[in-house]
Each structure stands twice: as structure tokens, then as C-alpha cells.
Amino acid sequence: MQIAVNLPSDFVAFQSAADIEKDMRFSYSLCLFKNSRVTLAKAAELMGLNIYDFMAACKQNEVAVIDISKEELQEERPA
């Protein structure tokens, strides 16, 4: 599927179309994953990365990969 987005020419003058596409895929992948709309594997696929590199990208952008609170984790711990 291809989606067209109109951007001001002065905004994109310093980047190639390939760089803009890469940045948009990166941002969109992180957004979808952060909002629990896709799995880790699907977000990595959309970004064109393996799961481990996507997890590193999440860390660099402060997106939690494991969404569990300290309390939930302690409840799961055996007595």
C-alpha cells in the first residue's frame, strides 16, 4: 500500500525521499507499538529491523518494550 503525504517543500528540501520514508516508517512503527496497535515483531518488520535492533530503537526513544509495573511483577514472583 502506498500513502501520499503532502509536506511543505522547505521542510523536505534538505532530505531525500528515501530518508523521509525511513524517518516516517521509524516514527510510525514506534507510535503503533507504543500504543499497543501492533506487536513487537510487526513494528520491527515495518521499520525494516530485526526484533533486537527494534528493541534497541525503543530503548533509545524511551518506549517501553515490556509493559509491566513493579507491582505486577512482584505479584507474579513465587512466595
Contacts in CASP RR format, 6 or more apart in sequence:
PFRMAT RR
TARGET T0000
AUTHOR 0000-0000-0000
METHOD contacts of the structure
MODEL  1
MQIAVNLPSDFVAFQSAADIEKDMRFSYSLCLFKNSRVTLAKAAELMGLN
IYDFMAACKQNEVAVIDISKEELQEERPA
5 24 0 8 1.000
7 20 0 8 1.000
12 20 0 8 1.000
15 23 0 8 1.000
25 46 0 8 1.000
25 47 0 8 1.000
25 48 0 8 1.000
26 47 0 8 1.000
26 57 0 8 1.000
28 46 0 8 1.000
29 38 0 8 1.000
29 43 0 8 1.000
29 44 0 8 1.000
29 46 0 8 1.000
29 47 0 8 1.000
29 54 0 8 1.000
30 43 0 8 1.000
30 47 0 8 1.000
30 57 0 8 1.000
30 58 0 8 1.000
30 61 0 8 1.000
30 63 0 8 1.000
32 38 0 8 1.000
32 42 0 8 1.000
32 43 0 8 1.000
32 46 0 8 1.000
33 39 0 8 1.000
33 40 0 8 1.000
33 43 0 8 1.000
33 58 0 8 1.000
33 63 0 8 1.000
34 63 0 8 1.000
34 64 0 8 1.000
36 67 0 8 1.000
38 46 0 8 1.000
40 51 0 8 1.000
40 54 0 8 1.000
40 55 0 8 1.000
40 65 0 8 1.000
41 51 0 8 1.000
43 54 0 8 1.000
44 50 0 8 1.000
44 51 0 8 1.000
44 53 0 8 1.000
44 54 0 8 1.000
47 54 0 8 1.000
47 57 0 8 1.000
49 57 0 8 1.000
55 65 0 8 1.000
58 64 0 8 1.000
58 65 0 8 1.000
59 65 0 8 1.000
END
